[in-house]
Amino acid sequence: MRVNIDEIKEAGLERRWDVAREALDAMVEGDRSGWRARGPVHVGVRLEKVERRVLVKATARAELQAQCGRCLKPIEAEVPVDFDLTLVPADEYEDEAGQGEDETHRPVAGSFDAGEAEEEVYTGKVIDLDPILREQVLLALPAYPVCRADCKGLCSVCGNDLNERECGCDRKVPDPRWAGLAKLKLQ
């Protein structure tokens, strides 16, 4: 979704659109947890101009599916993707970054200003919201998909689902550092 900044009037601008399932799959493709889209994402955004900055308030719901990372059963999740962001023109951002810097006062390499955490830089008159939405979807994804918090997973010996029944296999792995002692005979 692209928005021309000149379209944003004093009262603000609201837009709604759907991101197709295939496009959402492309957004989460690099995520290792295996999430896939179950359907399109419905996105609503409100844009307001404050001087040259643009305030973005967005809400979205992504319906996703994956395999449980422990027992491999299919699971489904509705992931809320709600965020507020300030878009700053690139030239204004550079002006702020350059103020007050001289030989005696330079920002420390790797330093971080918490106020800039919810800011993005834009250039030109058109703002592309798709990369911003992609970043926010990736941040909202559950890191490790599980069907439930107390999922026991699969037996490492026989592959049985331990949530359904205990299999009785000896799953204790001996510490290899003590393996030499097993060969000793006591007299």
JOCORGI-V596127 format. One record per run of one state. SS is the DSSP state (h for helix, s for strand, l for the rest). FROM is the first residue (numbers start at 0). LEN is the number of residues. Records with the same first field share a line. If there is no record, write none. Layout:
SS=FROM-LEN + FROM-LEN
//
This chain:
l=0-1 + 7-1 + 9-2 + 19-1 + 27-8 + 37-3 + 50-2 + 67-6 + 80-2 + 98-15 + 116-2 + 122-3 + 128-1 + 140-13 + 154-6 + 161-14 + 183-4
s=1-3 + 8-1 + 11-8 + 35-2 + 40-10 + 52-15 + 73-7 + 82-7 + 118-4 + 125-3 + 153-1 + 160-1
h=4-3 + 20-7 + 89-9 + 113-3 + 129-11 + 175-8
//
